[in-house]
Amino acid sequence: MPKGLIFVLEDEVAVRTVLVEALRSAGHDVRDFGDGQQALDEVDRVVPELILLDMRMPRMDGFKFLSALRRKPAAKAVPVVIVSGLGDELLHAIDARAAEELGVAGIFAKPFDVPTLLRYVGSVMARDPRPGARLPQR
């Protein structure tokens, strides 16, 4: 039985593959996307329990994605974990209040330790347990 639906938004295929394989091996249902617009379109069909988000992506960067995601009533409360190579640059761009307003549950720098990331994903999902992926309310 899957532990929950996670969206992985990452434009680098190698990184996306590592994330998807690790999450699936941990029992999660995973849908992956190479850009934010594809994921936003999918949120209209099904709402994930967690989103792992790269900040530098084509067409729509992570900040624009978060802003658009939070305008969708069904997705306002979905926790987001940022997985990015921006490091200190990202930490300066997102202060604690902005992170809370955007629903950012955590930030992981690339390269990341897979077991540590999986433990963190589990802890975030345990904080906000949901009975599974939900269809948006209309």
ZALUMMI-825570 format. One line per field, with one value per residue (C-alpha): residue number from 1; x, y, z; residue in three letters. Coordinates in nm, 2 decimals. Layout:
ZALUMMI-825570
nr: (NUM  ...) $
east: (X  ...) $
north: (Y  ...) $
up: (Z  ...) $
rest: (ALA  ...) $
end
This chain:
ZALUMMI-825570
nr: (1  2  3  4  5  6  7  8  9  10  11  12  13  14  15  16  17  18  19  20  21  22  23  24  25  26  27  28  29  30  31  32  33  34  35  36  37  38  39  40  41  42  43  44  45  46  47  48  49  50  51  52  53  54  55  56  57  58  59  60  61  62  63  64  65  66  67  68  69  70  71  72  73  74  75  76  77  78  79  80  81  82  83  84  85  86  87  88  89  90  91  92  93  94  95  96  97  98  99  100  101  102  103  104  105  106  107  108  109  110  111  112  113  114  115  116  117  118  119  120  121  122  123  124  125  126  127  128  129  130  131  132  133  134  135  136  137  138) $
east: (0.00  0.15  0.24  0.11  0.13  0.44  0.50  0.87  0.94  1.30  1.43  1.75  1.67  1.94  1.84  1.47  1.54  1.73  1.44  1.17  1.35  1.43  1.07  0.92  1.15  1.03  0.67  0.55  0.34  0.53  0.45  0.74  0.75  1.02  0.86  0.61  0.33  0.30  0.26  0.01  -0.20  -0.19  -0.29  -0.62  -0.68  -0.52  -0.37  -0.05  0.03  0.38  0.57  0.95  1.04  1.35  1.37  1.55  1.33  1.24  0.91  0.82  1.07  1.00  0.88  0.63  0.51  0.46  0.27  0.04  0.00  -0.12  -0.39  -0.55  -0.79  -0.74  -0.36  -0.32  -0.21  0.01  0.36  0.65  1.01  1.26  1.54  1.78  2.14  2.09  2.22  2.29  2.14  1.80  1.82  1.86  1.57  1.33  1.31  1.12  0.79  0.79  0.86  0.57  0.33  0.44  0.40  0.76  0.82  1.19  1.49  1.75  2.06  2.19  2.38  2.16  2.18  1.90  1.84  1.82  1.58  1.36  1.35  1.25  0.98  0.84  0.84  0.67  0.40  0.35  0.29  0.00  -0.14  -0.39  -0.59  -0.43  -0.43  -0.74  -0.93  -0.98  -1.31  -1.51) $
north: (0.00  0.34  0.58  0.88  1.07  1.30  1.53  1.57  1.89  1.88  1.97  1.77  1.42  1.25  1.42  1.36  0.99  0.95  1.12  0.92  0.59  0.66  0.77  0.47  0.23  0.38  0.30  0.63  0.69  0.95  1.16  1.36  1.67  1.86  2.20  2.37  2.42  2.04  1.99  2.27  2.12  1.78  1.95  2.03  1.65  1.52  1.69  1.54  1.50  1.66  1.84  1.83  2.14  2.25  2.63  2.67  2.52  2.62  2.80  2.85  2.88  2.75  3.09  3.13  2.77  2.83  3.14  2.97  2.66  2.87  3.03  2.69  2.63  2.25  2.29  2.57  2.34  2.10  2.11  2.18  2.08  2.27  2.07  2.31  2.39  2.75  2.71  3.03  3.23  3.06  3.11  3.48  3.49  3.31  3.44  3.24  3.44  3.41  3.04  2.99  3.19  2.99  2.66  2.57  2.28  2.26  2.33  2.07  2.17  1.97  1.75  1.58  1.27  1.04  0.86  1.20  1.34  1.03  1.06  1.43  1.35  1.09  1.34  1.61  1.37  1.24  1.60  1.64  1.29  1.27  0.96  0.96  1.18  1.39  1.50  1.88  2.01  2.18) $
up: (0.00  -0.10  0.18  -0.01  -0.34  -0.39  -0.68  -0.77  -0.98  -1.11  -1.45  -1.42  -1.53  -1.33  -1.01  -1.08  -1.14  -0.81  -0.62  -0.79  -0.74  -0.38  -0.30  -0.48  -0.30  0.03  -0.07  -0.20  -0.51  -0.72  -1.02  -1.16  -1.37  -1.56  -1.52  -1.29  -1.54  -1.60  -1.22  -1.19  -1.46  -1.27  -0.94  -1.11  -1.14  -0.82  -0.51  -0.37  -0.01  -0.06  -0.33  -0.37  -0.56  -0.75  -0.77  -1.11  -1.38  -1.74  -1.82  -1.45  -1.17  -0.82  -0.68  -0.96  -0.91  -0.54  -0.60  -0.86  -0.64  -0.34  -0.55  -0.60  -0.31  -0.31  -0.29  -0.04  0.24  0.05  0.22  -0.01  0.05  -0.17  -0.31  -0.48  -0.57  -0.48  -0.12  0.06  -0.23  -0.17  0.21  0.16  -0.08  0.15  0.50  0.77  0.73  0.35  0.38  0.61  0.39  0.09  0.27  0.26  0.50  0.45  0.23  0.12  -0.07  -0.36  -0.35  -0.08  0.12  0.01  0.35  0.53  0.27  0.29  0.67  0.64  0.38  0.63  0.91  0.71  0.59  0.95  1.07  0.82  0.76  0.49  0.38  0.04  -0.26  -0.30  -0.59  -0.59  -0.46  -0.72) $
rest: (MET  PRO  LYS  GLY  LEU  ILE  PHE  VAL  LEU  GLU  ASP  GLU  VAL  ALA  VAL  ARG  THR  VAL  LEU  VAL  GLU  ALA  LEU  ARG  SER  ALA  GLY  HIS  ASP  VAL  ARG  ASP  PHE  GLY  ASP  GLY  GLN  GLN  ALA  LEU  ASP  GLU  VAL  ASP  ARG  VAL  VAL  PRO  GLU  LEU  ILE  LEU  LEU  ASP  MET  ARG  MET  PRO  ARG  MET  ASP  GLY  PHE  LYS  PHE  LEU  SER  ALA  LEU  ARG  ARG  LYS  PRO  ALA  ALA  LYS  ALA  VAL  PRO  VAL  VAL  ILE  VAL  SER  GLY  LEU  GLY  ASP  GLU  LEU  LEU  HIS  ALA  ILE  ASP  ALA  ARG  ALA  ALA  GLU  GLU  LEU  GLY  VAL  ALA  GLY  ILE  PHE  ALA  LYS  PRO  PHE  ASP  VAL  PRO  THR  LEU  LEU  ARG  TYR  VAL  GLY  SER  VAL  MET  ALA  ARG  ASP  PRO  ARG  PRO  GLY  ALA  ARG  LEU  PRO  GLN  ARG) $
end
